[in-house]
Amino acid sequence: MTSEGVLVLTWLLLAHLVADFVFQTEGMVSDKFSAGRRGWRGLLAHGGAVAACLLPVAAVYGGRGLAFLVASTVGHVLIDSWKVRSTRHAEAEALAEARRRHEPTESVDGLGPAWTPKPAALFVADQIAHTVLLAVAWLVLLAGQTPLDWFRDAAASVLSRFDGDALHGATLIGVVLVSLVIVNVRAAALFVDTLVHPRESVSGGDLPGEPGPPRAAQPRGWRFQVGPVVGIAEPMPVGGIPTAAAAAAGAPRSEAHASPARIGATIGVLERLLIVAFVLTGSTAAIGFVVAAKTLARFRQLDDRDFAEYYLLGTLASVAIALGSGLLAAAALSTLN
């Protein structure tokens, strides 16, 4: 593939990442996972964000660009609809199986008996499907096509003032780096959270073959976000005893609060960014020091089996995303040589 084709594909991938992980609000996600009209409202709102991110394609390529925009947006909404239905079904099946294998519980800490890797697998499948859709639509509708006259004239005017190869390389590097930041700050955090904390309660109507017994009211947790960092705050149970999740996170037994969650999320972001930097600079041996330093800080807590499983699962997933995205970025940047 030519370097021009790589640049176009990286631009399209960046547009997808911005639509999915920057412009998609928590309200949209909440609506998407709801039933009926509210669910379709969330899907269509997200589809509008996807279309907005692809508007430059229609402006540059005209009719074919508009066809690409429509095909990509409709396909994106359909893929998301499949993912939402599949995720809800997987969560309901996991909870029903947990109820068959365990006594009903009022609340569950850690991974819990209803844990399942399927929502995280569907998250990955959803992102792969979106990427394949963009690549196929580009191959069918845009590959080999000439941009409109206005864009060619504007490009020629810019290239007459700057070195064309240098400008192309700087643009590709910028797009790749911005994509890496979105993947490792936002997308990876959502994936790890989906993997280690899949939803452990769904409405009774979601359970296959059973209406679901009424559940006693329980203290609710709150999910909050400060910039790219997502944290979970858990209320103090009756009696002042902190939850197992808060204890495993290192909170004092007399005051369980959300600070360890925020700190842990920030450590994960820094860990991934450092790994990506080491991959791009060829300093892969230093990756071991990053993981070792993180493990050393949590060494005493690893005696707790629940925490050890949570830590290992989250760390392996986080490192895998950083390594994978770093290697893909290195492959894209190698086209500049």
PyMOL commands that set and color helices and strands:
alter all, ss='L'
color gray80, all
select helices_A, chain A and resi 3-21+26-32+36-53+55-61+63-101+118-142+149-159+164-196+204-206+244-248+259-280+284-297+299-303+305-336
alter helices_A, ss='H'
color red, helices_A
select strands_A, chain A and resi 222-226+229-233
alter strands_A, ss='S'
color yellow, strands_A
deselect
rebuild
show_as cartoon
